[in-house]
Amino acid sequence: MSLVGGDVSYPIKSISREKISSYPNIVFIWIDSWNKRALTNDCMPNIYEFADENVRFDNHFACSNGTRTSIFSTFYSVPSLYWDDFSTAKISPVFIDELINDGYDIRLYPSASLEEPPFIQTVFQKVKNPRVQAQGSTSFERDKSLTEDFLKESPVLFNQDKPFFAFLFYDLAHSIKLPEGTEKKFTPAWDYADYASLDNDTDPTQFFNLYKNCCYQIDIMVGQVIEALKSSGKYENTIIVISGDHSQEFNENHKNFWGHNGNFSKAQIGVPFICHFPGEQHQVYTHRTTHYDLVPTIMHDYLGVKNDIRDYSAGCLLQSNESRYWQVVGSDLNYAFIVPGDTILEKMPDGSLQITDANLNEINDYQIDPTAFNKAVAEMNRFYKK
């Protein structure tokens, strides 16, 4: 179960376009380490209301359990196993290339640095004068700073003649640390994430309450961004996507996993996914979708790209209910296929194959479908030259 390697072919065919009369603005709001259980009316009321007004995908999965691999796969719409080859060849995401070709004003608002992981050399390599990191010594300060930066620059974005793309990336739910004196809406709660004290018998309540208090603060900031878009009159012509790069586990599987980068279960790759699409009414989709689906949906439905989406993507159109199973998640060293039943076929760093059910219980007698397996491996290698 390995990659072919070598020269890449991305996109497989040159992008074919039709001119459209009006391009939408696009705003991605990403929350690092966003556990779906935090998206409630009492914890995140602004985003909850946004979800209740727009299109929600309730069975959605990130492309990995870590930031580097998930952000790569979201923007390139191919498995992050291609990271080294794309980085070496200095290949930019087709999505970013098309935004540049369409004259979009691209603005980045990251809390943590885009230099580590080096997204500035991969995903955003063609973005001019990128903001690499927000100001501040803590995640809370940086998250507030990036929000203020967006709000400060919004009059320029809203009043110019060209469309804009903004990427806001919040970090507080990842750091799970609030300044002293910050409101604690959920109690009892820890003062800090005490990972050293965790074991399989730890009651997660106080830790999760600390996490929810962080998400509550993020929601206040995101609410300001949404309100700015609404009050500007640009809201209706703006695609707004709110999601996370991966989730944050609080021992949901009862296997002593706390955090992320530990497994490929729903507790670490299942994330909220909410979209405002111009002209679309509130709807809830329950079929399985993935981060691979975002770029082809925008390219196909809103940017006038006529190619078969397989020319540049491993995903599907979001509204399509075709199967997403045999989804590839992870990195080149440690990756897995998610197959029907959310069974996880994981290639371990030592080369062995571990098979578990959706709750990480090992399956010893699992019979792999060889036809489906070979097809999945071929699909995984599809963006290498034959």
MOQUIRA-V433491 format. One record per backbone hydrogen bond with DSSP energy under -0.5 kcal/mol. NH is the residue of the N-H (numbers start at 0). CO is the residue of the C=O. Records with the same first field share a line. If there is no record, write none. Layout:
NH = CO + CO
This chain:
8 = 382
10 = 310
11 = 310
17 = 303
24 = 236
25 = 163
26 = 238
27 = 165
28 = 26 + 240
29 = 27 + 167
30 = 242
31 = 29 + 169
33 = 30 + 245
34 = 32
37 = 34
38 = 35
39 = 37
43 = 39
47 = 43
48 = 44
49 = 45
50 = 46
51 = 47
52 = 48 + 49
53 = 49
54 = 274
55 = 53 + 282
56 = 272
57 = 55 + 284
59 = 56
60 = 288
61 = 268
69 = 65
70 = 66
71 = 67
72 = 68
73 = 69
74 = 70
75 = 71
76 = 72
81 = 78
82 = 79
85 = 81
86 = 82
87 = 83
88 = 84
89 = 85 + 86
90 = 85
91 = 89
94 = 74
96 = 92
97 = 93
98 = 94
99 = 95
100 = 96
101 = 97
102 = 99
103 = 98
104 = 162
105 = 103
106 = 104 + 164
108 = 166
110 = 168
113 = 131
115 = 112 + 116
118 = 113 + 116
119 = 113
120 = 117
121 = 118
123 = 118
124 = 121
126 = 123
129 = 126
131 = 129
133 = 109 + 110
141 = 137
142 = 138
143 = 139
144 = 140
145 = 141
146 = 142
147 = 143
148 = 144
149 = 145
150 = 146
151 = 147
152 = 148
153 = 149
155 = 152
156 = 152
157 = 153
158 = 154
159 = 155
164 = 104
165 = 25
166 = 106
167 = 27 + 165
168 = 108 + 166
169 = 29 + 167
173 = 170
174 = 170
175 = 171
176 = 171
181 = 178
184 = 182
186 = 184
189 = 205
192 = 175
193 = 191
194 = 192
196 = 193
197 = 194
201 = 198
203 = 201
207 = 203
208 = 204
209 = 205
210 = 206
211 = 207
212 = 208
213 = 209
214 = 210
215 = 211
216 = 212
217 = 213
218 = 214
219 = 215
220 = 216
221 = 217
222 = 218
223 = 219
224 = 220
225 = 221
226 = 222
227 = 223
228 = 224
229 = 225
230 = 226
231 = 227
232 = 228 + 229
233 = 228
234 = 228
236 = 233
237 = 234
238 = 24
239 = 237 + 275
240 = 26
241 = 273
242 = 28
243 = 271
244 = 30
246 = 267
248 = 258
250 = 256
253 = 250
257 = 255
258 = 248
260 = 64
265 = 357
267 = 264
268 = 264
269 = 265
270 = 59 + 268
273 = 241
274 = 54
275 = 239
276 = 274
279 = 276
282 = 53
284 = 55 + 282
288 = 58
290 = 60
292 = 289
293 = 290
294 = 290
295 = 291
296 = 292
297 = 293
298 = 294
299 = 295
300 = 296
301 = 297
302 = 297 + 298
304 = 298
305 = 15
306 = 15
310 = 307
311 = 308
312 = 308
313 = 76
317 = 292
319 = 316
325 = 337
326 = 337
328 = 335
329 = 62
330 = 333
334 = 346
335 = 328
336 = 344
337 = 326
338 = 336 + 342
341 = 338
342 = 338 + 339
343 = 355
344 = 336 + 342
345 = 343 + 353
346 = 334
347 = 345 + 351
350 = 347
353 = 345 + 351
355 = 343 + 353
356 = 360
359 = 356
361 = 359
362 = 354
363 = 361
367 = 365
369 = 367
372 = 368
373 = 369
374 = 370
375 = 371
376 = 372
377 = 373
378 = 374
379 = 375
380 = 376
381 = 378
383 = 380
384 = 6
